[in-house]
Amino acid sequence: MSHTRNSRIAPTIGENRRLSFYASVFGEIAPITERDAAGKLVSYREVIRPGAFTEALCSEAEVIANIDHDDKQTFARRSTGELILQEDPHGLFASCYLPPGEFGDSIISRVERGELDGCSFRFGSLKDRLNGDLVERLSVTLADVCICRNTAAAYHETTVHLRQNQELKRMLSRMRIIKIKNRMLSTRY
């Protein structure tokens, strides 16, 4: 079963076209109401635990960045190296450069106007722990991360940024080097 979680974000625009946001945060309990596999409406509380994305980030499965979970509005892909995803102590961090041209310009404009005022991720659950009505997500698959209209925020502590930041550039450079080294090691065996 696939799940989608939206979050409220506070966008900022900088000098370049880098979009950075937290698609998910760890440790924040959110009330969830959704339909189960049988179509029955269920309500529970949910929390994403640190390490929940580790398996998904180690896999070669494609993850895309898009608008409102619409594959036709994809602006970055993990498989091409455009989309950088990383777990850090806060949550699932996503970053990419927005494409030049009308589509990328439109995204920047919509974020600046506050039209895209949320972020989200779509996932499948691999391992959960139940604690009363609290579902702890311990391991998940990841289909996409997106910026969206905040229509049903589950997590309120996520952030998105369009900015120029030297520390962010250094971190992304280190992540690319690590990614290249990991690919080289995996092809040896």
Residue frames as a rotation matrix with the C-alpha (Angstrom) as fourth column:
MET 1
0.580 0.814 0.000 0.00
0.814 -0.580 0.000 0.00
0.000 0.000 -1.000 0.00
SER 2
-0.412 -0.703 0.580 1.34
0.704 -0.650 -0.286 3.42
0.578 0.290 0.763 -0.95
HIS 3
0.385 0.459 -0.801 1.10
0.862 -0.488 0.135 6.36
-0.329 -0.742 -0.584 1.49
THR 4
-0.089 -0.370 0.925 1.43
0.569 -0.781 -0.257 10.08
0.817 0.504 0.280 0.86
ARG 5
0.260 0.123 -0.958 2.30
0.923 -0.325 0.208 12.63
-0.285 -0.938 -0.198 3.54
ASN 6
0.320 -0.079 0.944 2.12
0.472 -0.850 -0.232 16.41
0.821 0.520 -0.235 3.10
SER 7
-0.040 -0.410 -0.911 3.93
0.976 -0.213 0.052 18.96
-0.216 -0.887 0.408 5.23
ARG 8
0.956 0.291 -0.031 3.80
0.285 -0.951 -0.119 22.72
-0.065 0.105 -0.992 5.74
ILE 9
0.029 -0.989 0.146 6.90
0.999 0.027 -0.019 24.56
0.015 0.146 0.989 4.55
ALA 10
0.680 0.063 -0.731 8.35
0.183 -0.979 0.087 28.08
-0.710 -0.193 -0.677 4.73
PRO 11
0.520 -0.486 0.702 9.91
0.853 0.248 -0.460 28.81
0.049 0.838 0.543 1.31
THR 12
0.442 -0.455 -0.773 12.78
-0.072 -0.877 0.475 31.23
-0.894 -0.154 -0.421 0.76
ILE 13
0.880 -0.155 0.449 14.25
0.468 0.127 -0.874 32.27
0.079 0.980 0.185 -2.58
GLY 14
0.286 -0.868 -0.407 17.96
0.279 -0.331 0.901 32.97
-0.917 -0.371 0.148 -3.00
GLU 15
0.035 -0.393 -0.919 20.24
-0.680 -0.683 0.266 34.00
-0.733 0.615 -0.291 -5.83
ASN 16
-0.818 -0.365 -0.445 20.31
-0.575 0.511 0.639 30.68
-0.006 0.778 -0.628 -7.70
ARG 17
0.002 0.878 -0.478 17.91
-0.835 0.264 0.483 27.94
0.550 0.398 0.734 -8.67
ARG 18
-0.808 -0.321 -0.494 18.70
-0.033 0.862 -0.506 25.44
0.589 -0.393 -0.707 -5.91
LEU 19
0.287 0.919 0.271 15.61
-0.669 -0.011 0.744 24.01
0.686 -0.395 0.611 -4.27
SER 20
-0.772 -0.499 -0.395 16.20
-0.034 0.652 -0.757 22.38
0.635 -0.571 -0.520 -0.88
PHE 21
0.054 0.836 0.547 13.57
-0.860 -0.239 0.450 21.00
0.507 -0.495 0.706 1.48
TYR 22
-0.884 -0.152 0.442 12.79
-0.389 0.763 -0.516 18.44
-0.259 -0.628 -0.734 4.12
ALA 23
-0.422 0.738 -0.526 10.26
-0.461 0.325 0.826 16.02
0.781 0.591 0.203 2.65
SER 24
0.580 0.543 -0.607 9.95
0.269 0.576 0.772 14.32
0.769 -0.611 0.188 6.04
VAL 25
-0.109 -0.591 0.800 11.01
-0.778 -0.450 -0.438 15.05
0.619 -0.670 -0.411 9.59
PHE 26
-0.391 -0.127 -0.912 11.84
0.291 0.923 -0.253 12.53
0.873 -0.364 -0.323 12.27
GLY 27
-0.818 -0.066 -0.571 10.10
0.561 0.126 -0.818 12.25
0.126 -0.990 -0.066 15.61
GLU 28
-0.802 0.597 -0.006 7.07
-0.587 -0.791 -0.171 14.45
-0.106 -0.134 0.985 14.88
ILE 29
-0.718 0.624 0.308 3.79
0.498 0.770 -0.398 12.69
-0.486 -0.132 -0.864 15.67
ALA 30
-0.825 0.455 -0.334 1.04
-0.565 -0.658 0.498 13.38
0.007 0.600 0.800 13.15
PRO 31
-0.152 0.848 0.507 -2.65
-0.213 0.473 -0.855 12.40
-0.965 -0.238 0.109 13.10
ILE 32
-0.919 -0.168 -0.358 -3.43
-0.387 0.199 0.900 10.38
-0.080 0.966 -0.248 9.97
THR 33
0.074 0.925 0.372 -6.79
-0.229 0.378 -0.897 9.53
-0.971 -0.019 0.240 8.42
GLU 34
-0.520 -0.261 -0.813 -6.71
-0.846 0.031 0.532 7.45
-0.114 0.965 -0.237 5.26
ARG 35
0.658 0.734 -0.164 -8.31
-0.753 0.646 -0.128 4.46
0.012 0.208 0.978 3.58
ASP 36
-0.117 -0.670 0.733 -6.83
-0.500 0.677 0.540 1.03
-0.858 -0.303 -0.414 4.21
ALA 37
-0.928 -0.354 -0.117 -6.39
-0.282 0.462 0.841 -1.68
-0.244 0.813 -0.529 1.53
ALA 38
-0.593 0.780 0.202 -10.05
0.783 0.616 -0.082 -2.67
-0.189 0.109 -0.976 1.91
GLY 39
-0.432 0.404 0.806 -11.21
0.394 -0.720 0.572 0.92
0.811 0.565 0.152 1.41
LYS 40
0.523 0.614 -0.592 -12.19
0.783 -0.071 0.618 1.41
0.337 -0.786 -0.517 5.06
LEU 41
0.364 -0.341 0.867 -11.45
-0.215 -0.936 -0.277 4.83
0.906 -0.086 -0.414 6.60
VAL 42
0.485 -0.296 -0.823 -8.93
0.817 0.489 0.306 4.46
0.311 -0.821 0.479 9.46
SER 43
0.662 -0.299 0.687 -7.39
-0.356 -0.932 -0.062 6.98
0.659 -0.203 -0.724 11.84
TYR 44
0.664 -0.539 -0.518 -4.17
0.745 0.529 0.405 6.65
0.056 -0.655 0.753 13.79
ARG 45
0.805 -0.538 -0.250 -1.10
-0.436 -0.822 0.365 8.60
-0.402 -0.185 -0.897 14.83
GLU 46
0.809 -0.555 0.191 2.15
0.546 0.590 -0.595 8.19
0.217 0.586 0.780 12.92
VAL 47
0.676 -0.701 -0.228 5.80
-0.464 -0.645 0.608 9.04
-0.573 -0.305 -0.761 13.46
ILE 48
0.812 -0.536 -0.233 8.76
-0.013 0.383 -0.924 8.59
0.584 0.753 0.304 11.12
ARG 49
0.851 -0.525 -0.025 11.77
0.123 0.153 0.980 7.28
-0.511 -0.837 0.195 13.04
PRO 50
0.277 -0.850 -0.448 15.43
-0.881 -0.411 0.235 8.09
-0.384 0.330 -0.862 12.28
GLY 51
-0.705 -0.628 0.329 16.80
-0.398 0.735 0.549 5.56
-0.587 0.256 -0.768 9.81
ALA 52
0.190 0.889 0.416 13.43
-0.002 0.424 -0.906 4.94
-0.982 0.171 0.082 8.14
PHE 53
0.860 0.157 -0.485 14.82
-0.438 -0.259 -0.861 5.97
-0.261 0.953 -0.154 4.73
THR 54
-0.022 -0.987 0.156 18.20
-0.687 0.129 0.715 4.20
-0.727 -0.091 -0.681 5.01
GLU 55
-0.254 -0.037 0.967 17.20
0.368 0.921 0.132 1.13
-0.895 0.389 -0.220 3.01
ALA 56
0.745 0.602 0.286 15.44
0.510 -0.239 -0.827 3.22
-0.430 0.762 -0.485 0.35
LEU 57
0.767 -0.494 -0.408 18.46
-0.569 -0.819 -0.077 5.49
-0.296 0.291 -0.910 -0.06
CYS 58
-0.252 -0.882 0.397 20.81
-0.517 0.470 0.716 2.50
-0.818 -0.025 -0.574 -0.39
SER 59
0.151 0.386 0.910 18.69
0.536 0.742 -0.404 0.92
-0.831 0.548 -0.095 -3.12
GLU 60
-0.893 -0.441 0.093 18.94
0.278 -0.377 0.884 1.74
-0.354 0.815 0.459 -6.81
ALA 61
-0.054 0.963 0.264 15.18
0.972 0.112 -0.209 2.38
-0.231 0.245 -0.942 -7.00
GLU 62
-0.558 -0.083 0.826 14.21
0.508 -0.821 0.261 5.53
0.656 0.565 0.500 -8.86
VAL 63
-0.004 0.554 -0.832 12.99
0.847 -0.440 -0.297 8.47
-0.531 -0.706 -0.468 -6.79
ILE 64
-0.289 -0.023 0.957 11.70
0.753 -0.623 0.212 11.59
0.591 0.782 0.197 -8.51
ALA 65
-0.648 0.176 -0.741 11.03
0.408 -0.741 -0.533 15.16
-0.643 -0.648 0.409 -7.42
ASN 66
-0.588 0.538 0.604 7.83
0.635 -0.155 0.757 16.65
0.501 0.829 -0.250 -8.78
ILE 67
-0.832 0.445 0.332 4.90
-0.533 -0.808 -0.252 18.93
0.156 -0.386 0.909 -8.07
ASP 68
-0.047 0.921 0.387 1.86
-0.968 0.053 -0.244 17.50
-0.245 -0.387 0.889 -6.26
HIS 69
-0.300 -0.169 0.939 2.96
-0.187 0.975 0.116 13.88
-0.935 -0.141 -0.325 -6.88
ASP 70
0.819 0.554 -0.152 2.27
-0.204 0.034 -0.978 14.41
-0.536 0.832 0.141 -10.61
ASP 71
0.153 -0.803 0.576 4.80
0.571 0.548 0.612 12.45
-0.807 0.235 0.542 -12.69
LYS 72
0.433 0.072 0.898 4.12
0.869 -0.297 -0.396 14.83
0.238 0.952 -0.191 -15.61
GLN 73
0.851 -0.139 0.506 5.55
-0.200 -0.978 0.067 17.67
0.486 -0.158 -0.860 -13.47
THR 74
0.709 -0.671 -0.217 8.84
0.660 0.522 0.540 15.96
-0.249 -0.526 0.813 -12.61
PHE 75
0.905 -0.411 0.108 11.79
-0.344 -0.857 -0.384 18.34
0.251 0.310 -0.917 -12.26
ALA 76
-0.106 -0.984 0.145 14.58
-0.980 0.078 -0.183 16.06
0.169 -0.161 -0.972 -10.95
ARG 77
0.830 0.291 -0.476 15.51
-0.268 0.956 0.116 12.36
0.489 0.031 0.872 -10.80
ARG 78
0.619 -0.609 0.496 17.77
-0.497 0.185 0.848 10.49
-0.608 -0.771 -0.188 -8.44
SER 79
0.635 -0.333 0.698 18.98
0.524 0.849 -0.072 8.14
-0.568 0.411 0.713 -11.19
THR 80
0.623 -0.391 0.677 20.50
0.554 -0.389 -0.736 11.02
0.551 0.834 -0.026 -13.16
GLY 81
-0.348 -0.773 -0.531 22.13
0.926 -0.197 -0.321 12.59
0.144 -0.603 0.784 -10.12
GLU 82
-0.371 0.281 0.885 19.90
0.118 -0.931 0.346 15.69
0.921 0.233 0.313 -10.35
LEU 83
0.605 0.682 0.412 18.10
-0.408 -0.179 0.895 14.86
0.684 -0.709 0.170 -7.10
ILE 84
-0.608 -0.782 -0.139 20.19
-0.158 0.291 -0.944 14.54
0.778 -0.551 -0.300 -3.95
LEU 85
0.619 0.782 0.075 18.50
-0.308 0.153 0.939 12.75
0.723 -0.604 0.336 -1.03
GLN 86
-0.528 -0.811 -0.253 20.02
0.020 0.286 -0.958 12.32
0.849 -0.511 -0.134 2.40
GLU 87
0.656 0.580 -0.483 18.93
0.510 0.131 0.850 11.39
0.556 -0.804 -0.210 5.89
ASP 88
-0.493 -0.754 0.434 20.27
-0.031 -0.483 -0.875 13.71
0.869 -0.445 0.215 8.53
PRO 89
-0.922 0.099 -0.374 19.34
0.387 0.254 -0.886 14.11
0.007 -0.962 -0.273 12.22
HIS 90
-0.669 0.697 -0.257 16.31
-0.531 -0.691 -0.491 16.23
-0.520 -0.192 0.833 11.27
GLY 91
0.366 0.855 0.368 14.77
-0.211 0.461 -0.862 14.06
-0.906 0.238 0.349 8.55
LEU 92
0.121 -0.237 0.964 14.82
0.864 0.504 0.015 13.36
-0.489 0.831 0.266 4.81
PHE 93
0.037 -0.262 -0.964 16.64
-0.177 -0.951 0.252 16.23
-0.984 0.161 -0.081 3.07
ALA 94
0.340 0.108 0.934 16.08
0.861 0.365 -0.355 16.74
-0.379 0.925 0.030 -0.67
SER 95
0.159 -0.346 -0.925 17.96
-0.164 -0.933 0.321 19.13
-0.974 0.101 -0.205 -2.92
CYS 96
0.023 -0.181 0.983 18.23
0.929 0.366 0.046 19.85
-0.368 0.913 0.177 -6.64
TYR 97
-0.824 -0.183 -0.536 18.76
-0.052 -0.918 0.393 22.64
-0.564 0.351 0.747 -9.10
LEU 98
0.288 0.956 0.057 15.56
0.125 0.022 -0.992 23.66
-0.950 0.292 -0.113 -10.81
PRO 99
-0.102 -0.343 0.934 15.73
0.930 0.300 0.212 23.28
-0.353 0.890 0.288 -14.59
PRO 100
-0.790 -0.167 -0.590 16.34
-0.013 -0.957 0.289 26.43
-0.613 0.236 0.754 -16.64
GLY 101
-0.872 0.468 0.146 13.46
0.163 -0.005 0.987 27.65
0.462 0.884 -0.072 -18.74
GLU 102
-0.308 0.869 0.387 9.76
-0.554 -0.495 0.670 28.16
0.773 -0.008 0.634 -18.38
PHE 103
0.437 0.513 -0.739 9.06
0.236 0.727 0.644 25.12
0.868 -0.455 0.197 -16.15
GLY 104
-0.250 -0.627 -0.738 11.76
0.913 0.100 -0.394 25.96
0.321 -0.773 0.548 -13.60
ASP 105
-0.907 -0.041 0.419 10.83
-0.005 -0.994 -0.108 29.66
0.421 -0.099 0.902 -13.69
SER 106
0.019 0.998 0.058 7.22
-0.344 -0.048 0.938 28.69
0.939 -0.037 0.342 -13.03
ILE 107
0.301 0.032 -0.953 8.20
0.720 0.648 0.248 26.66
0.626 -0.761 0.172 -9.97
ILE 108
-0.725 -0.630 -0.278 10.20
0.668 -0.545 -0.508 29.58
0.168 -0.554 0.815 -8.55
SER 109
-0.722 0.511 0.467 7.31
-0.328 -0.846 0.420 31.96
0.610 0.150 0.778 -9.20
ARG 110
0.275 0.894 -0.353 4.75
-0.071 0.385 0.920 29.64
0.959 -0.228 0.170 -7.59
VAL 111
-0.001 -0.358 -0.934 6.94
0.927 0.350 -0.135 29.20
0.375 -0.866 0.332 -4.49
GLU 112
-0.914 -0.396 0.090 7.46
0.352 -0.882 -0.313 32.98
0.204 -0.254 0.946 -4.24
ARG 113
-0.440 0.833 0.335 3.69
-0.484 -0.535 0.693 33.60
0.756 0.143 0.639 -4.50
GLY 114
-0.659 0.173 0.732 3.02
-0.675 0.293 -0.677 31.01
-0.331 -0.940 -0.076 -1.79
GLU 115
0.302 0.783 -0.544 1.05
-0.928 0.373 0.021 28.81
0.219 0.499 0.839 -4.18
LEU 116
0.334 -0.306 -0.891 3.38
0.130 0.952 -0.278 25.88
0.933 -0.023 0.358 -3.49
ASP 117
0.065 -0.188 0.980 3.33
-0.819 -0.571 -0.055 26.06
0.570 -0.799 -0.191 0.28
GLY 118
0.675 0.130 0.726 3.90
-0.581 0.700 0.415 22.43
-0.454 -0.702 0.548 1.27
CYS 119
-0.331 -0.712 -0.620 6.18
-0.893 0.449 -0.039 19.50
0.306 0.541 -0.784 0.64
SER 120
0.611 0.682 0.403 5.48
-0.735 0.678 -0.033 15.82
-0.295 -0.276 0.915 0.65
PHE 121
-0.667 -0.718 -0.198 6.76
-0.741 0.612 0.277 12.31
-0.077 0.332 -0.940 0.09
ARG 122
0.554 0.781 -0.288 5.14
-0.807 0.589 0.045 9.13
0.205 0.208 0.956 -1.17
PHE 123
-0.555 -0.808 0.200 6.21
-0.824 0.500 -0.265 5.86
0.114 -0.312 -0.943 0.41
GLY 124
0.450 0.572 -0.685 5.45
-0.301 0.820 0.487 2.24
0.841 -0.013 0.542 1.06
SER 125
0.424 -0.243 0.872 5.95
-0.904 -0.047 0.426 0.74
-0.063 -0.969 -0.240 4.48
LEU 126
-0.022 -0.517 -0.855 8.52
-0.382 0.795 -0.471 -2.05
0.924 0.317 -0.215 4.93
LYS 127
-0.385 -0.151 -0.910 8.71
0.705 0.588 -0.396 -2.22
0.595 -0.794 -0.120 8.72
ASP 128
0.027 0.489 0.872 6.44
-0.407 -0.791 0.456 -0.66
0.913 -0.367 0.178 11.35
ARG 129
-0.828 -0.116 -0.549 6.13
0.445 0.460 -0.768 -0.88
0.341 -0.880 -0.330 15.10
LEU 130
0.093 0.938 0.333 2.71
0.135 -0.343 0.930 -0.48
0.986 -0.042 -0.159 16.73
ASN 131
-0.879 -0.263 -0.398 2.41
0.438 -0.113 -0.892 1.22
0.190 -0.958 0.215 20.11
GLY 132
-0.326 0.872 -0.365 -1.31
0.307 -0.267 -0.914 1.59
-0.894 -0.410 -0.180 20.84
ASP 133
0.738 0.622 0.264 -2.68
0.477 -0.202 -0.856 3.87
-0.479 0.757 -0.445 18.11
LEU 134
0.463 -0.671 -0.579 0.83
-0.658 -0.698 0.283 5.10
-0.594 0.250 -0.764 17.23
VAL 135
0.895 -0.257 0.366 2.39
0.430 0.717 -0.549 3.64
-0.122 0.648 0.752 14.09
GLU 136
0.361 -0.867 -0.344 6.16
-0.379 -0.473 0.795 4.05
-0.852 -0.157 -0.499 14.11
ARG 137
0.986 -0.095 -0.141 7.60
-0.110 0.277 -0.955 3.91
0.129 0.956 0.263 10.58
LEU 138
0.519 -0.826 0.221 10.97
-0.105 0.195 0.975 2.16
-0.848 -0.529 0.015 10.93
SER 139
-0.695 -0.697 0.174 11.73
0.090 0.156 0.984 1.38
-0.713 0.700 -0.045 7.28
VAL 140
0.454 0.873 -0.180 10.02
-0.021 -0.192 -0.981 2.59
-0.891 0.449 -0.069 4.11
THR 141
-0.220 -0.382 0.898 10.37
0.953 0.113 0.282 2.54
-0.209 0.917 0.339 0.34
LEU 142
-0.180 0.102 -0.978 10.42
0.069 -0.991 -0.116 5.92
-0.981 -0.088 0.171 -1.34
ALA 143
0.202 0.354 0.913 8.64
0.919 0.252 -0.302 6.76
-0.337 0.901 -0.274 -4.61
ASP 144
0.045 -0.183 0.982 8.87
0.618 -0.767 -0.172 10.54
0.785 0.615 0.079 -4.76
VAL 145
-0.353 -0.060 -0.934 9.44
0.756 -0.606 -0.247 13.79
-0.551 -0.793 0.260 -2.92
CYS 146
-0.162 0.360 0.919 7.56
0.841 -0.437 0.319 16.88
0.516 0.825 -0.232 -3.97
ILE 147
-0.952 0.127 -0.279 6.61
0.028 -0.870 -0.493 20.45
-0.305 -0.477 0.824 -3.39
CYS 148
-0.522 0.845 0.118 2.87
0.737 0.377 0.562 20.93
0.430 0.379 -0.819 -3.32
ARG 149
-0.185 0.619 0.763 -0.14
-0.457 -0.742 0.491 22.92
0.870 -0.258 0.420 -2.26
ASN 150
-0.976 -0.216 0.018 -0.55
-0.102 0.386 -0.917 22.39
0.191 -0.897 -0.399 1.46
THR 151
-0.210 0.976 -0.056 -4.03
-0.580 -0.078 0.811 20.89
0.787 0.203 0.582 1.49
ALA 152
0.865 0.477 -0.154 -3.65
-0.185 0.590 0.786 18.26
0.465 -0.651 0.599 4.22
ALA 153
-0.019 -0.971 0.237 -0.49
-0.687 -0.159 -0.709 18.84
0.727 -0.176 -0.664 6.20
ALA 154
0.752 0.128 -0.647 0.60
0.307 0.800 0.516 15.92
0.583 -0.587 0.562 8.33
TYR 155
0.149 -0.811 -0.566 4.02
0.980 0.045 0.195 17.21
-0.133 -0.583 0.801 9.34
HIS 156
0.929 0.357 0.098 4.45
0.363 -0.930 -0.054 20.90
0.071 0.086 -0.994 10.16
GLU 157
0.622 -0.729 -0.285 8.21
-0.056 -0.405 0.913 21.15
-0.781 -0.551 -0.293 10.76
THR 158
0.164 -0.593 0.788 9.56
0.905 0.409 0.119 20.67
-0.393 0.693 0.604 7.25
THR 159
0.289 -0.154 -0.945 11.25
-0.131 -0.984 0.120 23.45
-0.948 0.089 -0.305 5.32
VAL 160
0.487 -0.203 0.850 12.05
0.862 0.270 -0.429 24.29
-0.142 0.941 0.306 1.72
HIS 161
0.302 -0.463 -0.833 14.65
0.013 -0.872 0.489 26.74
-0.953 -0.159 -0.258 0.48
LEU 162
0.704 -0.292 0.647 15.69
0.672 -0.022 -0.741 28.17
0.231 0.956 0.181 -2.85
ARG 163
0.915 -0.366 -0.170 19.03
-0.181 -0.749 0.638 29.68
-0.361 -0.553 -0.751 -1.94
GLN 164
0.434 -0.893 -0.119 22.72
-0.062 0.102 -0.993 30.18
0.899 0.439 -0.011 -2.51
ASN 165
0.847 -0.151 0.510 24.61
-0.518 -0.017 0.855 28.78
-0.121 -0.988 -0.092 0.45
GLN 166
0.059 -0.930 -0.362 28.31
-0.866 0.133 -0.483 27.92
0.497 0.342 -0.797 0.48
GLU 167
-0.531 -0.234 0.815 27.95
-0.713 0.642 -0.281 25.30
-0.458 -0.730 -0.508 3.24
LEU 168
0.490 0.780 0.389 25.16
-0.334 0.580 -0.743 23.60
-0.805 0.234 0.545 1.29
LYS 169
0.717 -0.290 -0.634 27.36
-0.647 0.061 -0.760 23.56
0.259 0.955 -0.144 -1.83
ARG 170
-0.383 -0.915 0.125 30.22
-0.889 0.329 -0.319 21.93
0.251 -0.234 -0.939 0.11
MET 171
-0.277 0.356 0.892 27.87
-0.531 0.717 -0.451 19.34
-0.801 -0.599 -0.010 1.61
LEU 172
0.779 0.626 -0.039 26.38
-0.353 0.386 -0.852 18.46
-0.518 0.678 0.521 -1.80
SER 173
0.345 -0.757 -0.555 29.86
-0.826 0.037 -0.563 18.19
0.446 0.652 -0.612 -3.30
ARG 174
-0.610 -0.559 0.561 30.87
-0.774 0.570 -0.275 15.75
-0.166 -0.602 -0.781 -0.54
MET 175
0.140 0.759 0.635 27.65
-0.405 0.629 -0.663 13.77
-0.904 -0.165 0.396 -1.10
ARG 176
0.809 0.130 -0.573 28.41
-0.587 0.157 -0.794 13.46
-0.014 0.979 0.203 -4.84
ILE 177
-0.187 -0.959 -0.215 31.92
-0.878 0.261 -0.401 12.18
0.441 0.114 -0.890 -4.09
ILE 178
-0.548 0.062 0.834 30.55
-0.584 0.686 -0.434 9.63
-0.599 -0.725 -0.339 -1.63
LYS 179
0.548 0.829 0.112 27.90
-0.434 0.396 -0.809 8.57
-0.715 0.395 0.577 -4.17
ILE 180
0.550 -0.434 -0.714 30.57
-0.746 0.130 -0.653 8.07
0.376 0.891 -0.253 -6.86
LYS 181
-0.549 -0.799 0.246 32.79
-0.817 0.452 -0.358 6.09
0.175 -0.398 -0.901 -4.47
ASN 182
-0.217 0.557 0.802 29.85
-0.497 0.644 -0.582 3.88
-0.840 -0.525 0.137 -3.45
ARG 183
0.799 0.511 -0.318 28.99
-0.510 0.295 -0.808 3.18
-0.319 0.808 0.496 -7.09
MET 184
0.134 -0.842 -0.522 32.62
-0.830 0.192 -0.523 2.30
0.541 0.504 -0.674 -7.83
LEU 185
-0.676 -0.373 0.636 32.73
-0.702 0.589 -0.400 -0.08
-0.225 -0.717 -0.660 -4.85
SER 186
0.150 0.832 0.534 29.42
-0.458 0.538 -0.708 -1.72
-0.876 -0.138 0.462 -5.77
THR 187
0.770 0.120 -0.627 30.58
-0.637 0.216 -0.740 -2.41
0.047 0.969 0.243 -9.35
ARG 188
-0.291 -0.953 -0.080 33.73
-0.914 0.302 -0.270 -4.15
0.282 -0.006 -0.959 -8.09
TYR 189
-0.761 0.020 0.648 31.74
-0.384 0.791 -0.476 -6.91
-0.522 -0.611 -0.595 -6.39
